[in-house]
Amino acid sequence: MPTTINVILQQDVANLGKTGELVRVRPGFARNYLLPNQLAAAATTSNVNRLEHERRQAGARNAKAKAAAQEIATKIAATPISLARKAGEEGKLFGSVTTKEIEAALADKGVTVDRRKIQLAEAIKTTGTFELPVKLGFDVTATIKVEVTAK
């Protein structure tokens, strides 16, 4: 009887591994806990090949999505935004500029970005030029220049 067997984890298991990992466990642990609770599958040749195929596909999808995010980042960097708002003395705005308005201004220039990805610590309440980070995912961050002027 073998002292350990290989299984492929179907879900994260504390102190053992994450989903999709090939781990070595005791036969009783696999037979009595992992397999009945569908936390793991036997590491047969076909299951291991399927796992490798899924990893390759996921890697290709991630690479394609990262390339698309980098393309959007270059568009954002090349697209400065200028917003004219009513302002009082010393450049204080009546109201504020929010991510929703920045998203709409980007959409007018042909760049589609979800407003939740624009990192605005607090609403812009003065005139001036602001550089805001836009986190597009896959470790891709673009910087957008927003110029707020008085009407």
N, C-alpha and C positions, 0 to 999 in steps of 0.2 A: 504494500500500500504506500502511495507517495506521501511525503511529508508536507508538500505544498502543491497547489495547483494554480493555474493561471485563469483569471476571469476578467471580463471587460465590464467596467462599471457603467451602469445605465443611468445612475443618479449620483450626486455627490454623497459620499459617506464620510462622516467625521473620523478623523485619525486614520483614514485609509487612502482616500484619493478623490479626484474630481471625475465628472462625467467623461466617458470616452477613454479613460486610462486603462492600461493593461497592468493588473497588479497580481502579486502572488499571495495567496492566503491558504490557511489550513483547510483541508477538505471538509471537515465538520462545520466550520464557519460558513463556507460556501453552501453546503448542502442544507444546513438547518436554518440559516438566516438570509444570506444574500440572494440565493436563487428563489426560495418561496416568496420573498417580499419583492421580487422583481427589481432588486437593486443592482443586480449583475447578471451577465449572461456568460455561458461557458465560452472559453477562448478556443473555439474550433477554428480550423483554417479558413472556412468561409466567413465566419464572424470577424476574424482579424483582417481579412481582405476587404470586407465591407467597411470596416472602421477606417482603414487606410484610404479607401476610395472617398469616403465622406470627408476625411481630413483634407484631401487634395482639392475636392470641390469647394469646401469652405475657404481654403486658402486662396483659390482663384476668385471667389466672390469677394473676399475681403480686399484683394489687390485691385479689383475693378472698382470697388466702392471708394477705396483710398485715392485712386487716380481721378475719379469724378470729383471728390472733395478737394483735391489739389487744383483741379481746373476751376472750380467755383472760387477757390481762394485767390487765384490769380485775377479772376474777373472782379472780385470784390476790391482787391488792392488797387486795381486800375480804375475804379469807379468812385471818385469823390462825390459826396453828397452835400448839397447846399440847401439849407432850409431858411426861409424868411418868416419871422414871427414878429408880432407886436412886442415892443420892448419899451420900458420906461427909462428913467434916469439910471445912469451908470451901467447900462446894459442888462438890467434885470428883465426877464421875460414876464409877460402876463400869461401865466400858465407854465407849461413845460413841454419839452420834447421827449417823447417816450419811444420805446422800441417798436411800437406799432407804426408810428409815423416814419421811422427809419426804414422799416420793412416795406412800407408803401413807396417810399422814395426809391429804394433799390428796385422794386418791381417796375416802377416807371422807367428805369434805365435798363430793364431787361435781365436783372439778376434776381433769381428767386431764392430767398433765404427765410427759414422759419425764425420768427421774432424771438423765440425762446433760446435760440443759439447766440443771439447778440448779448454780450455780457455788459450790462449797464448797471453799475452799482447803485446809482440813484438817478432820478430823472434830471435832465439838463435844464437848468433854470437861468442860465446867463448866456450872453452872446459870446462867440469865440469859436476856436477850432478845437475839436475833440477827436482823439483817436480811441476807438473802441475795439476790443477783441471780439472776434466771432469764432466760436468753437464749432467746427464742422464735423467733429468726430474723427476717429482713426488717427489721433494725435496730429490733426491738421488744424491750425489756428490762423485765421486771416485778420488783418487790421484794416478797419474802415475809417476813413477820415470824414468827419461830419463837421461842416461849417455852418454855424447858426448866426444869421445876420438879422439886424433890426429892419423893420419895414419903414 
